[in-house]
Amino acid sequence: MKFWKTFDIEVIKFKEGQHEIDFEIGDDFFQSFEDNEILEKGKLTVRVIMEKGVNLIELTFLINGTVELTCDRSLEVFDHPLNISEKMIYKYGSEEQEIDENVYMITRDTPSINVAQLIYEFILLALPAKKIHPDYRNELDDEEDYDTEGGYIYLDNESENEVFTKDDGPKDEESKPIDPRWEKLLKLKNKEQS
């Protein structure tokens, strides 16, 4: 397909040293991936800095621009900015094969490397897990005061961030100030007990 060929870097033609190759990404790029249900629109520029050495080729991908996402909460469409920097290494060897997620082996007579799939994967990996419209992000921060370890973060005037896991609460209930969200529940509980 002619479209895919535009993302070929003809490595065999380049001499040793540093080279820069630029790509423009638009809606047609995302729509050319059959299994793509997440992204359909975007406008990004990709600069690939290629460092060609005797035994390997190192590609640094600098991807900047915006992609169109649908908010998980309001279903509104919004532009999400991306600023991505990723590296791939191509080592010369006897056959073409993937060594790990960032290292490929290619033969010395490999004419070109197609970077379309790599660019697509870098963009997908950079997307947030929760796609929230910028207008709702502050609301979400207020509602979800969770710690990454699965505990809750209680904020009060005396201690900035005191973290309790779900299993253990405050050790000394009398000496610690009570989170205002729970204060009314505690008063109800105390009334029932007395």
C-alpha positions in Angstrom: 0.0 0.0 0.0 1.4 3.4 -1.0 0.4 5.0 2.2 2.5 2.7 4.4 5.5 3.2 2.1 5.6 6.9 3.1 6.7 5.7 6.6 9.7 3.7 5.3 13.1 4.9 6.3 15.6 3.7 3.7 18.4 3.0 6.1 20.6 1.4 3.5 21.0 4.8 1.7 22.2 6.7 4.7 25.9 7.0 5.7 27.1 6.6 9.3 26.2 9.5 11.5 23.1 11.5 12.6 20.2 12.1 10.3 16.7 13.6 10.8 13.5 12.4 9.1 10.2 14.1 9.6 6.7 12.7 9.2 3.2 14.4 9.3 0.4 12.5 10.9 -3.2 13.2 10.1 -6.6 11.5 10.3 -5.8 9.1 7.4 -2.9 7.6 9.5 -5.3 6.5 12.3 -8.0 5.4 9.9 -5.5 3.1 8.1 -5.3 0.8 11.2 -8.1 -1.8 11.0 -8.4 -2.6 14.7 -8.4 1.0 15.8 -11.4 2.0 17.8 -9.7 4.5 20.1 -8.3 7.0 17.7 -9.7 8.4 14.5 -8.4 11.9 14.4 -5.2 13.7 15.2 -2.6 16.1 14.0 1.0 15.3 14.9 4.5 15.8 13.7 7.1 13.1 14.1 10.8 13.8 14.0 13.0 10.7 13.9 16.6 11.3 14.8 18.6 8.4 13.3 22.1 7.7 14.7 23.6 5.2 12.2 26.6 3.4 13.6 28.8 0.5 12.5 26.9 -2.2 14.4 23.5 -0.6 15.1 21.0 2.1 14.2 19.4 4.0 17.0 16.1 5.8 16.3 14.8 8.5 18.6 11.1 9.4 18.0 9.9 12.9 19.0 6.1 13.0 18.6 4.2 16.3 19.2 0.7 17.4 18.5 -2.9 16.6 19.5 -5.3 13.6 19.1 -9.0 13.8 19.4 -10.5 11.7 22.3 -14.0 11.2 23.6 -14.4 11.9 27.3 -15.3 8.8 29.3 -17.5 10.9 31.6 -19.4 13.3 29.3 -18.8 11.7 25.9 -17.7 15.1 24.7 -14.9 15.2 22.1 -11.7 17.1 23.0 -8.2 17.5 21.8 -5.6 15.9 24.0 -2.0 17.2 23.6 0.9 14.6 23.2 4.6 15.1 23.7 6.3 11.8 23.3 10.0 10.7 23.2 10.8 7.1 22.6 13.8 5.1 21.4 14.3 2.0 19.2 17.5 0.2 18.5 18.2 -1.9 15.4 21.2 -4.2 15.7 22.8 -5.9 12.7 22.7 -9.7 12.8 22.1 -12.8 10.8 18.3 -12.6 10.6 15.4 -10.2 11.1 13.8 -10.7 14.5 12.6 -8.9 17.6 15.0 -9.2 20.6 12.8 -7.3 23.0 10.3 -4.4 22.8 12.9 -1.8 22.2 15.5 -3.8 20.2 15.2 -5.4 16.8 17.8 -7.4 14.8 18.1 -6.6 11.1 20.5 -7.8 8.4 23.1 -5.5 6.9 21.2 -5.6 3.6 17.8 -4.6 5.1 16.8 -1.9 2.7 14.3 0.0 4.9 12.6 0.1 8.2 8.9 1.0 8.3 8.0 3.0 11.4 4.2 3.4 11.0 3.3 0.7 13.5 5.9 1.9 16.0 4.6 5.5 15.8 1.0 4.2 16.2 1.9 2.1 19.3 3.9 5.0 20.9 0.8 7.2 20.5 -1.5 4.6 22.0 0.7 4.0 24.9 0.9 7.7 25.7 -2.9 8.1 26.0 -4.3 8.4 29.5 -6.1 5.4 31.0 -9.1 7.7 31.8 -10.0 10.1 29.0 -11.4 13.1 30.9 -12.4 16.3 29.2 -10.3 19.2 30.6 -13.5 20.9 31.9 -14.1 18.0 34.2 -10.6 17.2 35.4 -10.7 19.5 38.5 -14.0 17.9 39.5 -12.5 14.5 39.2 -9.5 15.4 41.4 -11.9 16.6 44.1 -14.0 13.4 44.0 -11.1 10.8 43.8 -8.6 11.3 46.6 -7.0 7.9 46.2 -3.4 6.9 46.9 -1.7 4.7 44.4 -1.3 1.9 46.9 -5.0 1.6 47.3 -5.4 3.7 50.4 -7.2 7.0 50.9 -5.5 10.3 51.4 -7.0 12.3 54.2 -6.3 16.0 54.1 -6.6 18.3 57.1 -5.0 21.5 58.3 -2.3 19.9 60.5 -1.0 17.1 58.3 -0.5 17.6 54.6 -0.8 14.0 53.3 -1.4 11.3 55.8 -2.0 8.0 54.1 -4.0 5.1 55.6 -4.5 1.9 53.8 -8.0 0.4 53.5 -7.1 -2.2 56.2 -5.8 0.1 58.9 -7.4 3.3 59.9 -6.0 6.1 62.1 -4.1 4.5 65.0 -5.4 6.9 67.7 -8.8 8.3 66.8 -8.9 10.8 69.6 -5.6 12.6 68.8 -6.0 12.8 65.0 -8.3 15.5 63.5 -11.3 13.9 61.7 -11.8 14.3 58.0 -14.8 16.6 57.6 -16.4 14.2 55.2 -16.6 11.5 57.9 -17.3 13.8 60.9 -21.1 13.7 60.5 -21.1 9.9 60.2 -19.0 9.7 63.4 -21.4 11.9 65.3 -24.3 9.7 64.1 -22.4 6.6 65.2 -21.7 8.1 68.7 -25.4 9.1 69.1 -26.5 5.5 68.4 -23.9 4.1 70.9 -25.0 6.4 73.8 
